[in-house]
Amino acid sequence: MVSFLNPIFLLGILGASIPIIIHLINKKKAVSYKFAAIDFLLETNKRISIKFKIRQLILLILRACLLMFLALSLAKPFITNSGGGAEEKNIPTSSVIIIDDSFSMQYSDRQESFFSSAKMAAKRIIDALKKEDEAAVITCSSPTFLVLPELEDDKKHLLNFVDQTQPGFTPTHIAPALDAAVEILSTARTAVKRIFLLTDMTRSGWDPQWFKSGHEKLRRTVSRVHILDVSEAKPLKNIALTDVEPQLTPMEKNTEVHIKVTIANFSPAPVKDLPVHVFLNGKKSTQGFFHIETNTSETKEFFLTAEKGKDHYGWVEIPGDNLSVDNKRYFTINASQTINVLLIDGDPKTNIYESETFYLEKALNPGREHLSSINSSLCSIHEINTITFADFNIVFLCNVETLPQEKIQELEKFVQEGGAVIFTLGNKIDPEYYNNALGALLPHRLHTTRTFSSASPLSGEQPLHLKVTESVHPVLRILSEAQINMLSLAKFYRVFYVDPTPLGNCKTICSFSNDTPALIERQVGRGKSVLFTASIDRDWTDFPVKSFFLPVMQQLCRYVTGSMSEEIPKEILVKHAWQYPCPYDMNVIEITNPEGTKTIIPPQFVDNEKYFVYKETQAPGIYAVTVNETLHPQFPAYFPVNVDATESNLAKIDQNEIRACMGGTQLSITTSRLEKESHVLLGEATKTLWGQLLLLTFCILFIESFISRK
Amino acid sequence: MAENPFDPVTLSKIANMELRARLIVDGVLSGIHKSPYTGSSIEFLEHKEYSPGNEIKHVDWKVLAKTDKYYVKQFEEETNLRCYLFLDASGSMGYQSKGISKFEYAATLAASLSYLFLKQSDLVGLICFSDRVLHYVPPRSRVTHLHTLLNVLTELKTAGKSNISAVLNPFIEKISHRSLIIVLSDFFDHTEKILHQLQHFRFKRNEVILFHILDPYELTFPFETVTFFESMEDERHILADPKSIKEHYLSGMNYFLGQFKQSCLENQIDYWLIDSSTPLDQALIKFLARRESSLRPARKT
């Protein structure tokens, strides 16, 4: 059946009468001229007159046809699908309308964005539904659908839902949306089940893997999939900030920040002198210019200086284009405070490298300056009375034989109030003394030492190795996979066995190859106590000379003091959860989103660990973390939320590719501009005729001009 | 037609020119036209033996004294030209593309010729016609006769069909003297009939001059747009695309003119095709100059 998108233009067919009227008027009013030599005209014109009349008639017909075809082509005729369309017209249908609300739908090169067009199309589809039809509307925003809407026949409700839908900041997820639609339609009462997908056809949203397996279910369940390309198949151009990565270099007083900015050009033309501005704490700090070739990206570094010991936030910005969402990218800088560590060396030697704390001190602060943010102070057991533990964050007791009683009490108080103590053992350790004197702090009671060495005549056993008990433990998480595998390279010839009964709330971070605990932590009051069951120097092990010694020790320090900001991902993508280990004494935090809305977050258990989890990352921007409305040094005060840059690439998926992916699913793809007529939206227009008509009009115009000139 | 058909410029140019007829008609009044007859005249021609009945006054007494014979002097007798102007006033003569109509042009030409003839003391008659004689002014040579002719010419309107042969026919018998017959027309009529009648004039030893007056548009047919052509004499009409018929029209017109001219030459009829856009003085001067040059050899004889 032939229908029209712009039927109003059919009035133009009346225009076909214009040449006829002109002809009649001309004939009637034809330049009347009295001429004397008419005999000659009458004689010569007998034959020519007939030819002339025929030619005039042909021209008249051509001109009438020209106007008629022009009016017809402007009316945009199309042939409606006689198969599915007719079937669907007679029986009730069930439809799922999928609105692509990914951020690329905010693209706008005219008055309204693609998303507005999609909403309009959705409304027209709903309007076109009959009383007995049922429908549901879903969006592509979430890769997982928690609660699927049910099919309903309340048009008003459906239209309200469409009205309330807003474009998101997430990438497109076509496959899960189709899955969800199939699931919704599997409950449909009707026989005709349709999916309307209103999208901009960006390639990034289509998962080819899903189509390899998922289209079969789609084909079986769904009668037809109608895809409406709201971008009208136009090529789209975009310039996007795809990555902003701050890297910190601690200096004595400040922190030097290198911000690596990556900008991608997804446009058909290269970009020159693109200004880029970097803002820090709301103020413009620096700027630069980018030259980016077509379909490539370029990375440049910007240098900033941030105050040490404070959290900073900022963003990078490029000038606006058709898609403005990805023209701004946020970052935060966590220039954490210095951790003061007291190393009490229980076995100092004249040769400095033989001292118990030699390797530990070098590992915690490898440079001359305090580059690691860990400031270590060394003292012997004889100087201990001059030291106040409260001046430090961590106290290392390295092979310390005894401590004065008052210092033990001070140490317990120090840990109870939030400090940390780390015990490393050695040949000077008397287990019985430790168990009695330091029982309040030790995670486990010490038992006996045992030697593992093939070289020893006493034992034929092989040295022990380290093995990871909890790969996800924050202390070890900093290690790369290769480094974790290398942990087993460290040899331990002598270790302390501990009593299997823990003295408190203990956790083994890593253990030896014979399952003997190697590194145990215990929560003591507000602080932590950690026991390393071997020596920290090379007397019993070669652990200190291994490459992973330094990061493990530094990370241990940060962990026990709660300065684990490096653990937080550099940036969080929109709709991804922000997660942070909860300090034991913290019951609640408050997160302020970029719009100023505050959310109170209580801790929750994740893998038996208490974490603060924040999932309301709906929009990109800087989120502030406060405790009692003040930025808390124990947290990263800010965290950035950005859009997924994969959606910035607006390259389109080919229609044929989709058809191939869809297998045998009945599919119609419409790329025309939205019009009032619903047939196209409903996918019933299988063939448009205006192109051919326009071509025919041009042919007629050509013939007409040829004949009229002759 | 213009109120005063005499263009002073034209008349001044033609005033001193003489029209000499090829044939001498009888006349008694003094003139400059050569006569085929001998008689009393200023210019002596030859002597002839006296015979009874000759005028005594013509006897050459000097010759009698010398030869004792009676001879009579014979002189070249100058006689007057009798000219009949046939002016076509049918509907088709009213056509004008721009400027002046064919009739206006022909009437002006007739007036100019009349003036010229009258200035030479020739007799000029005027017959205006369409399919019948509309006005007939008998030949006169008086100066006041010009006013009569001009009155007729100025008051005349073009109308009706042309039928030249029917008009000429009665005049074949009516014109007894050898005369100069001048026909001014577009000759959109039956060519054969016209030529047939003119042959009769020639047979009676009249000189015949045809002024074929056509409009430039009739000769070039420069029309562009589709036009509804209407006849100027009857109800005939035709809607035509000029571009498509131009070629055929022009070939038809040229064939007609060629045939007409050829027939005139064969019948010793002086034929002049005049484009009505041609300035009248030029046309007239050209005509008179050519006639004078063609008559010069005859004058010597």
HADDOCK unambig.tbl for C-alpha pairs under 7 A between the chains (distance, minus, plus):
assign (segid A and resid 30 and name CA) (segid B and resid 227 and name CA) 5.89 0.50 0.50
assign (segid A and resid 30 and name CA) (segid B and resid 228 and name CA) 5.81 0.50 0.50
assign (segid A and resid 31 and name CA) (segid B and resid 227 and name CA) 4.98 0.50 0.50
assign (segid A and resid 31 and name CA) (segid B and resid 228 and name CA) 5.74 0.50 0.50
assign (segid A and resid 32 and name CA) (segid B and resid 227 and name CA) 6.05 0.50 0.50
assign (segid A and resid 32 and name CA) (segid B and resid 228 and name CA) 4.57 0.50 0.50
assign (segid A and resid 32 and name CA) (segid B and resid 229 and name CA) 6.06 0.50 0.50
assign (segid A and resid 33 and name CA) (segid B and resid 227 and name CA) 6.71 0.50 0.50
assign (segid A and resid 33 and name CA) (segid B and resid 228 and name CA) 5.86 0.50 0.50
assign (segid A and resid 33 and name CA) (segid B and resid 229 and name CA) 4.88 0.50 0.50
assign (segid A and resid 33 and name CA) (segid B and resid 230 and name CA) 5.89 0.50 0.50
assign (segid A and resid 34 and name CA) (segid B and resid 229 and name CA) 5.71 0.50 0.50
assign (segid A and resid 34 and name CA) (segid B and resid 230 and name CA) 4.56 0.50 0.50
assign (segid A and resid 34 and name CA) (segid B and resid 231 and name CA) 5.80 0.50 0.50
assign (segid A and resid 34 and name CA) (segid B and resid 232 and name CA) 5.85 0.50 0.50
assign (segid A and resid 35 and name CA) (segid B and resid 95 and name CA) 6.61 0.50 0.50
assign (segid A and resid 35 and name CA) (segid B and resid 229 and name CA) 6.01 0.50 0.50
assign (segid A and resid 35 and name CA) (segid B and resid 230 and name CA) 5.82 0.50 0.50
assign (segid A and resid 35 and name CA) (segid B and resid 231 and name CA) 5.65 0.50 0.50
assign (segid A and resid 35 and name CA) (segid B and resid 232 and name CA) 6.21 0.50 0.50
assign (segid A and resid 36 and name CA) (segid B and resid 92 and name CA) 4.69 0.50 0.50
assign (segid A and resid 36 and name CA) (segid B and resid 95 and name CA) 5.97 0.50 0.50
assign (segid A and resid 36 and name CA) (segid B and resid 231 and name CA) 6.06 0.50 0.50
assign (segid A and resid 36 and name CA) (segid B and resid 232 and name CA) 5.69 0.50 0.50
assign (segid A and resid 37 and name CA) (segid B and resid 218 and name CA) 6.54 0.50 0.50
assign (segid A and resid 38 and name CA) (segid B and resid 231 and name CA) 5.80 0.50 0.50
assign (segid A and resid 40 and name CA) (segid B and resid 249 and name CA) 6.01 0.50 0.50
assign (segid A and resid 40 and name CA) (segid B and resid 252 and name CA) 6.43 0.50 0.50
assign (segid A and resid 40 and name CA) (segid B and resid 253 and name CA) 6.78 0.50 0.50
assign (segid A and resid 41 and name CA) (segid B and resid 249 and name CA) 6.10 0.50 0.50
assign (segid A and resid 44 and name CA) (segid B and resid 245 and name CA) 6.95 0.50 0.50
assign (segid A and resid 44 and name CA) (segid B and resid 248 and name CA) 5.71 0.50 0.50
assign (segid A and resid 44 and name CA) (segid B and resid 249 and name CA) 5.96 0.50 0.50
assign (segid A and resid 45 and name CA) (segid B and resid 245 and name CA) 6.43 0.50 0.50
assign (segid A and resid 48 and name CA) (segid B and resid 245 and name CA) 6.61 0.50 0.50
assign (segid A and resid 49 and name CA) (segid B and resid 240 and name CA) 6.53 0.50 0.50
assign (segid A and resid 52 and name CA) (segid B and resid 241 and name CA) 6.89 0.50 0.50
